[in-house]
Amino acid sequence: MRRPKVSSSLDDFNALLARTDVIRQLHESLVREPAYILGHICRIHEQSGQCVPDHRLLLGGFLGEDSLRALVEAGLVTKEVGQTSVYCYTPTAAGKEQYAKLKTGGLFSY
């Protein structure tokens, strides 16, 4: 028994959902949230010079925790066991470089 071709039906389904505000907002979050979290980590680290505890992070929105995991996996921040928190995060050299580019590009307005 042959299975129906899924790709065209899935493409049609995704095109339908892509026209909704919810999916557009989700896509916007997917693109922007990691940058905002990286910026937050870098700003706190610049001020304190120390690892940023997880309880100081702003992880709201659709994808906060997943964005943080992506930053670690991409090598933009390191994740360490915290002394006063479960984990703490420090920007890497690559993370600081990306933060500087995003800041120069106008993403952060401070």
Secondary structure, 3 states (H helix, E strand, C coil): CCCCCHHHHHHHHHHHHHCCHHHHHHHHHHHHHHHHHHHHHHHHHHHHCCCEEHHHCCCCCCCHHHHHHHHHHCCCEEEEECCCCCEEEEECHHHHHHHHHHHHCCCCCC
